[in-house]
């Protein structure tokens, strides 16, 4: 039924239920727009805080992993170099976990190695070579290995001396690889054919023709002797000579 106001006889239409609910829930000084903005800001703060914490956690994990890896490499690098046991036997450690036992110039037994404290563990690539462990002591350029698990004479000491000049097997392989790469690049560059002149070039003059003839004869001479390179002497003349004197000289 229409409602009447106490001061007037006019009828007032009834309020909608949703409007009545909003008026009941709405507090003075707190509009729905302000509440939505506050909630949005709170969500943004939570997202930013979570992102910062996740970034700090990821960075911490990466630093710990890198530090552990670098510590392991530093331990392996302690034995880097070539070590002589006698005139026939030498050991090589590359400082990254790989090495080789070289007996004379023909027998090379490659291996991987790890260091745990003062214990050197060697794992040979060939199955018929026994893996072994040594306790080691390093003093200046002398390496003392004390036989342990897998060695022929446990507790026996072996003294090796560092070779500060000789290149190891791995260094030789790297040098050979670089040399072969440079040779291949040079051969590829020398094998390129010279570009043909375009149709718009000027016809050769008499001097150019004579030069081309001389160059052609030089090329044929090089080809007959099966050489890769030819050298020609150009010489020099006095600055006061005219064209006739230069052609006769």
C-alpha positions in Angstrom: 0.0 0.0 0.0 1.3 3.6 -0.6 2.7 5.3 2.5 1.7 8.7 3.6 4.1 11.2 5.2 3.0 12.8 8.5 3.3 16.3 7.1 1.6 15.8 3.8 -1.2 13.9 2.4 0.8 12.8 -0.6 1.4 9.1 -1.1 5.1 7.8 -1.2 5.8 4.7 -3.2 7.4 1.8 -1.2 11.2 1.4 -1.5 12.8 -1.4 -3.4 14.1 -4.3 -1.3 17.7 -4.0 -2.8 17.7 -0.2 -2.0 16.5 -0.9 1.5 19.3 -3.5 2.0 21.9 -1.1 0.7 20.7 1.6 3.0 20.8 -0.8 6.0 24.4 -2.1 5.2 25.8 1.3 4.3 27.6 3.1 7.1 28.1 6.8 7.4 31.4 7.8 5.7 32.0 4.4 4.1 30.9 4.2 0.4 31.1 0.9 -1.6 33.6 2.5 -4.0 36.0 3.3 -1.2 35.7 -0.2 0.2 36.5 -1.7 -3.3 39.5 0.6 -3.7 40.9 -0.5 -0.3 40.4 -4.2 -1.1 42.2 -3.6 -4.4 45.1 -2.0 -2.7 45.3 -4.8 -0.1 45.5 -7.4 -2.9 48.2 -5.4 -4.7 50.3 -5.2 -1.5 49.9 -9.0 -0.9 50.9 -9.7 -4.5 54.0 -7.4 -4.3 55.1 -8.8 -1.0 54.7 -12.4 -2.3 56.7 -11.6 -5.4 59.5 -10.0 -3.3 59.7 -13.0 -1.0 59.7 -15.4 -3.9 62.5 -13.5 -5.6 64.6 -13.4 -2.5 64.1 -17.2 -2.0 65.1 -17.9 -5.7 68.2 -15.7 -5.5 69.3 -17.4 -2.2 68.9 -20.9 -3.7 70.9 -19.8 -6.8 73.7 -18.4 -4.7 73.9 -21.5 -2.5 74.0 -23.8 -5.6 76.7 -21.6 -7.3 78.8 -21.5 -4.2 78.6 -25.3 -3.7 79.6 -25.8 -7.4 82.5 -23.3 -7.2 83.8 -24.9 -4.0 83.9 -28.3 -5.7 85.8 -26.9 -8.7 88.2 -25.1 -6.4 89.0 -28.5 -4.7 89.5 -30.2 -8.1 91.8 -27.4 -9.3 94.2 -28.1 -6.4 95.8 -30.9 -8.4 95.6 -29.3 -11.8 98.7 -29.9 -13.9 101.1 -32.7 -15.0 102.8 -34.8 -12.3 105.7 -37.2 -12.9 106.1 -40.4 -10.9 109.1 -41.7 -12.8 110.6 -41.4 -16.3 107.8 -43.6 -17.7 104.7 -42.7 -15.7 102.9 -39.4 -15.3 99.5 -38.2 -14.1 97.6 -35.3 -15.6 94.7 -33.5 -13.8 92.7 -30.8 -15.8 91.3 -29.2 -12.7 87.7 -29.9 -13.7 87.3 -33.6 -12.8 89.1 -35.3 -15.7 92.6 -36.7 -16.0 94.9 -39.3 -17.6 97.5 -41.7 -16.4 100.1 -41.8 -19.2 102.6 -44.6 -19.4 105.3 -43.7 -21.9 103.9 -42.2 -25.1 101.5 -45.0 -26.2 99.4 -46.1 -23.2 97.0 -43.4 -22.0 94.3 -44.4 -19.4 91.8 -41.6 -19.0 89.8 -41.2 -15.8 87.5 -38.9 -13.8 88.4 -37.9 -10.3 86.8 -36.3 -7.2 88.3 -34.9 -4.1 86.7 -35.5 -0.6 88.7 -33.7 2.0 92.2 -35.3 1.7 91.0 -38.3 -0.3 91.5 -38.6 -4.0 89.0 -40.9 -5.8 89.9 -42.0 -9.3 87.4 -43.7 -11.7 89.0 -45.1 -14.8 87.1 -45.1 -18.1 88.3 -48.6 -19.0 86.5 -51.4 -17.1 89.6 -53.6 -16.8 91.5 -50.9 -14.9 90.7 -51.0 -11.2 89.3 -47.8 -9.7 91.2 -46.6 -6.6 91.5 -44.1 -3.8 94.4 -42.3 -2.4 95.1 -40.0 0.6 97.1 -37.1 -0.7 99.4 -34.4 0.6 100.4 -31.4 -1.4 103.6 -29.5 -0.6 104.8 -26.9 -3.1 105.5 -28.9 -6.3 105.4 -32.3 -4.7 102.3 -34.5 -4.5 102.4 -37.5 -2.1 99.8 -40.2 -2.7 99.2 -42.8 0.0 97.6 -46.0 -1.3 94.1 -46.8 -0.2 91.1 -48.8 -1.5 91.7 -50.5 -4.9 95.5 -49.9 -4.9 98.1 -52.7 -5.3 99.9 -51.8 -2.1 97.7 -50.0 0.5 99.5 -47.5 2.8 102.4 -47.2 0.4 103.5 -43.7 -0.4 104.1 -42.5 -4.0 105.8 -39.1 -4.6 105.0 -37.2 -7.7 106.7 -34.0 -9.0 104.8 -31.2 -10.8 106.0 -30.4 -14.3 105.6 -26.7 -14.7 106.6 -26.6 -18.4 105.1 -29.6 -20.2 101.6 -29.5 -21.7 99.3 -32.2 -20.8 97.2 -34.5 -23.1 94.1 -32.3 -22.8 96.1 -29.2 -23.6 97.6 -30.9 -26.7 94.1 -31.9 -27.9 92.9 -28.3 -27.5 95.9 -26.9 -29.3 95.4 -29.4 -32.1 91.7 -28.6 -32.4 92.5 -24.8 -32.7 95.1 -25.4 -35.3 92.9 -27.6 -37.4 90.1 -25.0 -37.2 92.3 -22.2 -38.4 93.6 -24.4 -41.3 90.1 -25.2 -42.4 89.1 -21.5 -42.3 92.1 -20.6 -44.4 91.4 -23.3 -46.9 87.8 -22.2 -47.2 88.8 -18.5 -47.7 91.5 -19.4 -50.3 89.0 -21.6 -52.2 86.6 -18.8 -53.0 86.4 -17.9 -56.7 87.0 -14.2 -57.6 83.9 -12.3 -58.6 83.2 -11.7 -62.3 83.2 -8.1 -63.4 79.8 -6.6 -64.1 78.8 -5.6 -67.7 79.1 -1.9 -67.0 82.9 -1.9 -66.5 85.2 -0.1 -68.8 87.2 -2.1 -71.4 90.8 -2.8 -70.4 93.5 -0.6 -71.7 96.8 -1.8 -73.2 98.6 -1.5 -69.8 95.9 -3.5 -68.1 96.0 -6.2 -70.7 99.8 -6.5 -70.3 99.4 -6.8 -66.5 96.7 -9.4 -66.9 98.9 -11.4 -69.3 101.8 -11.3 -66.8 99.5 -12.3 -63.9 98.1 -15.1 -66.1 101.6 -16.4 -66.8 102.4 -16.2 -63.1 99.3 -18.2 -62.2 100.0 -20.9 -64.8 103.6 -21.1 -63.5 102.3 -21.6 -59.9 99.8 -24.2 -61.1 102.4 -26.2 -63.0 104.7 -26.4 -59.9 101.7 -27.3 -57.7 102.3 -24.6 -55.3 99.8 -22.8 -53.1 101.5 -19.4 -53.1 103.5 -17.3 -55.5 105.7 -14.3 -54.8 106.4 -11.6 -57.5 109.0 -8.8 -57.2 107.7 -5.4 -58.4 110.8 -3.4 -57.8 111.0 0.4 -57.7 112.2 3.3 -60.0 113.3 6.8 -59.5 110.6 9.5 -59.2 112.1 11.5 -62.1 111.9 8.6 -64.7 109.5 9.1 -67.6 107.2 6.4 -69.0 109.8 5.3 -71.7 112.6 4.9 -69.1 110.2 2.9 -66.8 109.2 0.6 -69.6 112.9 -0.1 -70.6 114.0 -0.7 -67.1 
